[in-house]
């Protein structure tokens, strides 16, 4: 039987944003761990995650000041100590809103039977040609790389916020190429696209309305159960949604703010990014509070919590 490793990653700026993901993943799949790569967490945050058994420490030979995208592309380095046949990544600002693990394991079984090695959804921008045409000079290194390939501009532009990979070679090359490419807009995702289309005969294209609801689709997603139900469910145009992802072009469907979430006489503060959609925004907030309430003692012992500030 194949083993699947479920992984996310964050730096200290994304720690609070990641808490709703961790809570929602546990609610939907309590027996499956979601591991966290240290992309620049504080020592206290690392102690907390280590106390839960879900920390993947930064390899000591990786510099401390890399761009988070370069850490993401180096996933195979963080995961070296864990046995797996398939690595599944979820961005830290996502939320699990359905039986993600159950559906992913079904998908992986199909991938094994069909001898496909990568599954990922299409970005809301459309095709690779749409992407390069829209951002032009901001993605010049990507365009120059594309010119050296036979990749069609009509190919779907892939969004690597959620993906499954069954190829160690892909992960190694993603790391190598992303390490040396000039920093530009979503550069690690651009390298991901290059490799997905050049290394494999076929990409298993995930339905973005199920596996990675982002951008303007966030506005139309609906909470299909009561907010208090466990587990809860979200739908989009009649489809079951497995993942909502708080990202959109120029922030048109999302919002971000500083939160000071109470934890007894202390608090956890940081940036929380959510959808503008009121149902989804409330869902992110409830998951954050639930995570803090369930882990208040570990958060305090680890030194993550701060003293509450007096009301102004």
Secondary structure, DSSP 8 states (H G I E B T S, - for coil): ---EEEEEEE-GGGHHHHHHHHHHHHHH-TTS--EEEESS--HHHHHHHHHTT-EE---TTS-TT--HHHHHHTHHHHTTTS--SEEEEE-TTEEE-S-HHHHHHHHHHHHHHHT--EEEEEEEEEEHHHHHHHHGGGGHHHHHHHTTS---TTSEEEEEEEEEE--HHHHHHHHHHHHHS---TTHHHHHHHHHHHHH-S--EEE-HHHH-B-TTHHHH-EE-S-TT-SS--EEETTEEESEEE---GGGTTEEEEEEEEEETTEEEEEEEEEESSHHHHHHHHHHHHHHHHHTHHHHHHHT--EE-----
